[in-house]
Amino acid sequence: MERWKSIWEDIQSRGRAASAHPAARWVVGAVLAGAVAGLLLLAYGSAPAGLDEGAEKITFFQIGTGASDGPYFAIGGRLAAIVSRPPDTGRCEPGGPCGVDGLLAVVKSSAGSIANVRAVSAQRFESALVQSTVLDQAFHGTGAFRGEKPFTNLRAIGSIYREAVHLVASRGAAVTGVADLKGKRVSFGVKGSGTETVALEILRAYGVSPKTLDITYEEPARAAERMLRGQLDAFFFIAGEPSPFLADLANRGTIDIVPISGEAAQKLLATRRAYMPLHIPDGIYRFNGALDTLAVSTVWICNASADADLVHNIAAALFYPGNRELLPANEDLPPIIGKRDKATEDARRRLLVEGAAENLVIPLHPGAARFYREENIALEAFAKP
């Protein structure tokens, strides 16, 4: 048991150190993802659901994410650090982090949201991160899942964080709105990704046929490189806002971030609960003013058959006060002005808990729903199991 204690203490110390870094949104995730992935390799190549070691039991809980160098893998690392508390790691200190007793969450790389849906449904992963638009399609057997039986055995633990939909155009490409993409060279992200799903839905909402575009499928870094070389006019990019990646491009004065707004966007918002409105204020990206766009959420899901007590305890650990600094959605809260006191901390925690249960596109898992009810959160009708 001492090996679990020493490894976990190392993960927690790295997490605290990374939290103080100016780029904590990315650094914490990357550090913890690597640490937790290393913990998995130390334990088992393919983690079992549980393992008796001595008198105490270790329960393994997989989190399917995305590519090992992508944001979902980093976010999964944060979640694993938050909810894990292997045996013999000692008591939770007041004000410090505290996970689920005996739980060791492990991060698994994957091909992304669509693959994660299938893996959780088939119980190859205990849980996974899935973009809300992909999850909506999977649950109803539409879009990328058209022709398949709806994946109705998926349940939500909670919405983890919000991602902005960015339509990024090369400065000088004369793209000021979605309709201007006709005839342009546009990247939809990786083939079969959540980005492609969103791009196609937005085009449909604006009455733009994909056949009128020259579509390519590129990772964001490759898309930006091609744009700088004059080989691409625009690309869709979904990420937490503000994005350091986009900030770097904007600082060079090479891009326009295009609004996704107006009547078509309002109709999409009215008919698809997977989307939310988002305002990007002036000054966030250099040489780009304020604009309105859309946002999607990243939802942590599990199978409907998952143990209710375990899921309840995982949801509770997410919002344990000492874990808040590692919770991705914490960075979307407005900064504290003035004295940091208990009332302020309680109010911020309340916002995080409410946000996790809002705008879900699939039912909550019964264990998670029990936690939110204990917190006196009014659950939306569709989110009830």
C-alpha positions as CSV (number, residue, x, y, z in Angstrom):
1,M,0.0,0.0,0.0
2,E,2.9,2.3,0.5
3,R,3.5,2.6,-3.2
4,W,0.0,4.0,-3.8
5,K,0.5,6.5,-1.0
6,S,3.9,7.8,-2.4
7,I,2.6,7.9,-6.0
8,W,-0.5,9.7,-5.0
9,E,1.3,12.2,-2.8
10,D,3.5,13.0,-5.9
11,I,0.5,13.5,-8.1
12,Q,-1.1,15.9,-5.6
13,S,2.1,17.9,-5.1
14,R,2.5,18.3,-8.9
15,G,-1.1,19.4,-9.1
16,R,-0.7,22.1,-6.4
17,A,2.5,23.4,-8.0
18,A,1.0,23.5,-11.5
19,S,-2.1,25.3,-10.2
20,A,0.1,28.4,-9.4
21,H,1.5,28.5,-13.0
22,P,0.2,31.4,-15.1
23,A,-1.0,29.0,-17.7
24,A,-2.7,26.7,-15.2
25,R,-5.6,26.0,-17.5
26,W,-3.3,23.9,-19.7
27,V,-0.4,23.1,-17.3
28,V,-2.4,21.5,-14.6
29,G,-4.2,19.2,-17.0
30,A,-1.1,18.2,-18.8
31,V,0.9,17.5,-15.6
32,L,-1.9,15.5,-14.0
33,A,-2.8,13.6,-17.1
34,G,0.8,12.4,-17.4
35,A,1.0,11.5,-13.8
36,V,-2.2,9.6,-13.7
37,A,-1.4,7.8,-17.0
38,G,1.9,6.8,-15.4
39,L,0.1,5.5,-12.4
40,L,-2.0,3.3,-14.7
41,L,1.1,1.9,-16.4
42,L,2.6,1.1,-13.0
43,A,-0.5,-0.8,-12.0
44,Y,-2.0,-2.7,-14.9
45,G,-1.9,-2.3,-18.7
46,S,-5.7,-2.8,-18.7
47,A,-7.1,-1.8,-15.3
48,P,-9.7,-4.2,-13.8
49,A,-12.8,-2.9,-12.0
50,G,-11.3,-3.6,-8.6
51,L,-8.4,-5.3,-6.9
52,D,-8.1,-6.7,-3.4
53,E,-4.6,-5.9,-2.0
54,G,-4.3,-6.8,1.7
55,A,-7.3,-5.8,3.7
56,E,-8.2,-2.9,1.5
57,K,-9.7,-2.8,-1.9
58,I,-8.7,-0.6,-4.9
59,T,-11.4,0.2,-7.4
60,F,-10.2,1.2,-10.8
61,F,-12.3,3.6,-12.8
62,Q,-11.4,4.4,-16.4
63,I,-11.9,7.8,-18.1
64,G,-12.0,7.7,-21.9
65,T,-10.7,11.0,-23.3
66,G,-9.1,11.8,-26.6
67,A,-5.6,12.0,-28.2
68,S,-2.8,11.9,-25.6
69,D,-1.7,15.4,-26.7
70,G,-5.2,16.9,-26.8
71,P,-7.4,18.8,-24.3
72,Y,-9.7,15.9,-23.4
73,F,-6.7,13.9,-22.2
74,A,-5.5,16.8,-20.1
75,I,-9.0,17.4,-18.6
76,G,-9.3,13.6,-17.9
77,G,-6.1,13.9,-15.9
78,R,-7.6,16.6,-13.8
79,L,-10.7,14.6,-13.1
80,A,-8.7,11.5,-12.2
81,A,-6.6,13.6,-9.7
82,I,-9.8,15.0,-8.2
83,V,-11.7,11.8,-7.6
84,S,-8.9,9.4,-6.8
85,R,-8.0,8.4,-3.3
86,P,-6.1,5.1,-3.3
87,P,-5.9,3.0,-0.1
88,D,-3.5,4.1,2.6
89,T,-3.2,7.7,1.4
90,G,-4.2,9.1,4.8
91,R,-6.9,11.3,5.9
92,C,-8.2,14.2,3.9
93,E,-6.8,17.5,5.3
94,P,-9.2,20.4,5.9
95,G,-9.1,22.7,2.9
96,G,-7.1,20.2,0.9
97,P,-8.1,17.8,-1.9
98,C,-10.1,14.7,-1.2
99,G,-11.2,11.9,-3.5
100,V,-13.3,8.8,-3.2
101,D,-12.0,6.3,-0.7
102,G,-10.3,3.4,-2.4
103,L,-10.8,4.8,-5.9
104,L,-8.0,5.0,-8.5
105,A,-9.3,6.8,-11.7
106,V,-7.1,6.2,-14.7
107,V,-7.0,8.1,-18.0
108,K,-7.4,6.3,-21.3
109,S,-6.6,7.9,-24.6
110,S,-9.1,7.3,-27.4
111,A,-10.2,8.5,-30.9
112,G,-12.5,11.1,-29.3
113,S,-16.2,11.6,-28.5
114,I,-17.7,9.2,-31.1
115,A,-15.4,6.4,-30.0
116,N,-16.0,7.2,-26.4
117,V,-19.8,6.8,-26.8
118,R,-19.4,3.3,-28.2
119,A,-16.8,2.3,-25.6
120,V,-19.0,3.4,-22.6
121,S,-22.1,1.8,-24.2
122,A,-20.3,-1.5,-24.6
123,Q,-18.7,-1.1,-21.1
124,R,-15.1,-1.1,-22.5
125,F,-14.7,2.2,-20.5
126,E,-16.3,2.8,-17.2
127,S,-16.7,6.5,-18.1
128,A,-15.6,9.0,-20.8
129,L,-15.7,12.6,-21.9
130,V,-18.1,13.4,-24.8
131,Q,-19.0,16.6,-26.5
132,S,-22.7,17.5,-26.0
133,T,-23.6,17.6,-29.7
134,V,-22.1,14.1,-30.3
135,L,-23.8,12.8,-27.2
136,D,-27.2,14.2,-28.3
137,Q,-26.8,12.5,-31.7
138,A,-25.8,9.2,-30.1
139,F,-28.7,9.2,-27.7
140,H,-31.2,9.7,-30.5
141,G,-29.5,7.8,-33.3
142,T,-29.0,10.8,-35.6
143,G,-26.1,12.5,-37.3
144,A,-22.9,10.5,-37.0
145,F,-25.0,7.6,-35.6
146,R,-27.7,7.6,-38.2
147,G,-28.8,4.1,-39.0
148,E,-27.6,2.7,-35.6
149,K,-29.7,1.8,-32.7
150,P,-29.8,4.8,-30.3
151,F,-27.3,4.6,-27.4
152,T,-29.9,4.9,-24.7
153,N,-27.8,3.2,-22.0
154,L,-25.6,6.3,-21.5
155,R,-26.0,8.5,-18.4
156,A,-24.4,11.8,-17.3
157,I,-22.3,12.4,-14.2
158,G,-22.2,16.0,-15.0
159,S,-21.3,18.7,-17.5
160,I,-17.6,19.4,-16.9
161,Y,-16.8,22.6,-18.8
162,R,-17.9,24.8,-21.6
163,E,-16.1,25.0,-25.0
164,A,-16.5,27.9,-27.4
165,V,-17.1,27.2,-31.1
166,H,-14.6,29.3,-33.0
167,L,-14.8,29.9,-36.7
168,V,-11.3,31.1,-37.5
169,A,-10.7,32.7,-40.9
170,S,-7.5,33.9,-42.5
171,R,-7.3,37.7,-42.5
172,G,-8.0,38.8,-46.0
173,A,-10.1,35.8,-46.9
174,A,-13.3,38.0,-46.8
175,V,-15.1,35.7,-44.4
176,T,-17.3,37.8,-42.1
177,G,-20.1,35.2,-41.5
178,V,-20.9,31.5,-42.0
179,A,-22.5,32.2,-45.4
180,D,-19.1,33.5,-46.7
181,L,-17.6,30.0,-46.4
182,K,-19.1,29.1,-49.8
183,G,-16.3,28.4,-52.2
184,K,-13.7,28.5,-49.5
185,R,-11.1,26.0,-48.3
186,V,-12.2,25.0,-44.8
187,S,-11.0,22.5,-42.3
188,F,-13.5,20.6,-40.1
189,G,-11.0,19.2,-37.7
190,V,-10.3,15.5,-37.6
191,K,-12.6,13.2,-39.6
192,G,-15.3,11.8,-37.4
193,S,-14.6,14.3,-34.6
194,G,-17.0,16.4,-32.6
195,T,-15.7,19.4,-34.4
196,E,-16.9,17.9,-37.7
197,T,-20.3,17.2,-36.2
198,V,-20.6,20.9,-35.0
199,A,-19.4,22.3,-38.3
200,L,-21.9,20.3,-40.3
201,E,-24.8,21.3,-38.0
202,I,-23.9,25.0,-38.2
203,L,-23.7,24.9,-42.0
204,R,-27.1,23.2,-42.1
205,A,-28.6,25.9,-39.8
206,Y,-27.3,28.6,-42.1
207,G,-28.5,26.9,-45.3
208,V,-24.9,26.3,-46.6
209,S,-24.4,23.0,-48.4
210,P,-21.0,21.3,-47.6
211,K,-20.8,20.6,-51.3
212,T,-20.1,24.3,-51.9
213,L,-17.0,24.2,-49.7
214,D,-13.5,22.7,-50.3
215,I,-13.4,20.6,-47.1
216,T,-10.3,19.2,-45.5
217,Y,-9.7,17.4,-42.2
218,E,-6.8,18.7,-40.2
219,E,-5.7,19.0,-36.5
220,P,-5.9,22.6,-35.4
221,A,-2.1,23.1,-35.4
222,R,-1.8,21.8,-39.0
223,A,-4.8,23.8,-40.1
224,A,-3.2,27.0,-38.7
225,E,0.1,26.1,-40.4
226,R,-1.7,25.7,-43.8
227,M,-3.6,28.9,-43.3
228,L,-0.4,30.8,-42.6
229,R,1.0,29.4,-45.9
230,G,-2.1,30.5,-47.8
231,Q,-3.4,27.0,-48.4
232,L,-6.5,27.3,-46.2
233,D,-9.1,30.0,-45.8
234,A,-10.8,29.0,-42.5
235,F,-11.1,26.3,-39.9
236,F,-13.5,25.3,-37.1
237,F,-11.9,25.1,-33.7
238,I,-13.6,24.0,-30.4
239,A,-11.9,24.8,-27.2
240,G,-12.1,26.5,-23.8
241,E,-12.1,30.2,-24.0
242,P,-9.8,32.1,-24.0
243,S,-7.6,29.8,-26.0
244,P,-3.8,30.3,-25.8
245,F,-3.6,28.7,-29.3
246,L,-5.9,31.3,-30.8
247,A,-4.3,34.1,-28.8
248,D,-1.0,33.3,-30.4
249,L,-2.5,33.4,-33.9
250,A,-4.4,36.6,-33.1
251,N,-1.2,38.3,-31.7
252,R,0.3,37.9,-35.2
253,G,-2.6,39.7,-36.8
254,T,-3.2,36.8,-39.1
255,I,-6.8,35.7,-38.2
256,D,-10.3,36.9,-37.9
257,I,-12.6,35.1,-35.5
258,V,-16.0,35.1,-37.2
259,P,-19.3,35.5,-35.4
260,I,-21.8,32.6,-35.4
261,S,-24.9,34.6,-34.6
262,G,-28.1,36.0,-36.0
263,E,-31.4,34.3,-36.8
264,A,-29.8,31.0,-37.9
265,A,-27.9,30.7,-34.6
266,Q,-31.0,31.6,-32.6
267,K,-32.9,28.8,-34.3
268,L,-30.2,26.3,-33.6
269,L,-30.2,27.4,-29.9
270,A,-34.0,27.0,-29.8
271,T,-34.0,23.5,-31.3
272,R,-30.9,21.9,-29.9
273,R,-30.2,22.0,-26.2
274,A,-26.6,20.8,-26.9
275,Y,-25.7,24.4,-27.8
276,M,-25.5,27.5,-25.6
277,P,-25.0,31.1,-26.5
278,L,-21.6,32.6,-25.8
279,H,-20.3,36.2,-25.9
280,I,-16.5,36.8,-26.4
281,P,-15.7,40.2,-25.0
282,D,-13.6,42.8,-26.7
283,G,-9.9,42.5,-25.9
284,I,-9.8,38.7,-25.5
285,Y,-8.1,38.2,-28.9
286,R,-5.9,40.9,-30.3
287,F,-7.2,42.7,-33.4
288,N,-10.6,41.0,-32.9
289,G,-13.5,42.8,-31.2
290,A,-16.4,41.5,-29.2
291,L,-18.5,38.9,-30.9
292,D,-21.3,36.3,-30.3
293,T,-20.9,32.7,-31.0
294,L,-22.0,29.3,-29.8
295,A,-20.7,27.0,-27.1
296,V,-21.0,23.3,-26.4
297,S,-20.2,21.4,-23.2
298,T,-18.0,18.5,-22.4
299,V,-20.1,15.9,-20.5
300,W,-18.6,13.2,-18.3
301,I,-20.7,10.0,-19.0
302,C,-20.9,6.5,-17.7
303,N,-23.0,3.4,-18.4
304,A,-26.5,3.3,-16.9
305,S,-25.5,0.1,-15.1
306,A,-22.7,1.8,-13.2
307,D,-22.9,1.4,-9.4
308,A,-25.1,4.2,-8.0
309,D,-23.1,4.7,-4.8
310,L,-19.8,4.9,-6.7
311,V,-21.2,7.5,-9.1
312,H,-22.8,9.5,-6.3
313,N,-19.4,9.6,-4.5
314,I,-17.6,10.6,-7.7
315,A,-20.0,13.5,-8.2
316,A,-19.6,14.6,-4.6
317,A,-15.8,14.5,-4.9
318,L,-16.0,16.7,-7.9
319,F,-17.4,19.5,-5.8
320,Y,-15.5,18.9,-2.6
321,P,-14.2,22.4,-1.6
322,G,-10.6,21.4,-1.6
323,N,-10.9,20.0,-5.2
324,R,-12.3,23.2,-6.7
325,E,-9.1,24.6,-8.0
326,L,-8.6,21.6,-10.3
327,L,-12.1,21.6,-11.6
328,P,-12.0,22.9,-15.2
329,A,-15.2,24.9,-15.0
330,N,-13.7,26.8,-12.0
331,E,-11.7,28.9,-14.5
332,D,-14.9,30.1,-16.2
333,L,-16.1,31.8,-13.0
334,P,-15.6,35.5,-12.7
335,P,-12.6,36.6,-10.6
336,I,-13.1,37.3,-6.9
337,I,-13.1,41.0,-6.2
338,G,-12.5,41.9,-2.6
339,K,-12.3,39.6,0.4
340,R,-12.3,35.8,-0.1
341,D,-14.6,34.5,2.6
342,K,-16.8,31.5,3.2
343,A,-19.9,33.1,1.7
344,T,-18.0,33.8,-1.5
345,E,-16.6,30.3,-1.6
346,D,-20.0,28.7,-1.0
347,A,-21.6,30.9,-3.8
348,R,-18.9,29.9,-6.3
349,R,-19.3,26.2,-5.4
350,R,-23.0,26.5,-5.9
351,L,-22.5,28.0,-9.4
352,L,-20.3,25.0,-10.3
353,V,-22.7,22.4,-9.0
354,E,-25.7,24.1,-10.8
355,G,-23.7,24.4,-14.0
356,A,-22.9,20.7,-14.0
357,A,-26.5,19.7,-13.9
358,E,-27.7,22.2,-16.5
359,N,-28.4,21.8,-20.2
360,L,-27.7,18.1,-20.3
361,V,-28.7,16.2,-23.4
362,I,-29.0,12.7,-21.7
363,P,-30.5,11.7,-18.3
364,L,-28.4,11.9,-15.2
365,H,-27.1,8.7,-13.7
366,P,-29.3,7.9,-10.6
367,G,-26.2,8.2,-8.4
368,A,-25.3,11.6,-9.8
369,A,-29.0,12.7,-9.6
370,R,-29.0,11.8,-5.9
371,F,-26.0,14.0,-5.3
372,Y,-27.5,17.0,-7.1
373,R,-30.8,16.6,-5.2
374,E,-28.9,16.5,-1.9
375,E,-27.4,19.9,-3.0
376,N,-31.0,21.2,-3.6
377,I,-30.4,21.6,-7.3
378,A,-33.6,21.8,-9.3
379,L,-33.0,19.2,-12.0
380,E,-34.3,19.8,-15.5
381,A,-37.0,17.5,-16.6
382,F,-34.9,15.7,-19.2
383,A,-31.9,15.3,-16.9
384,K,-33.9,13.2,-14.4
385,P,-33.3,9.5,-14.6
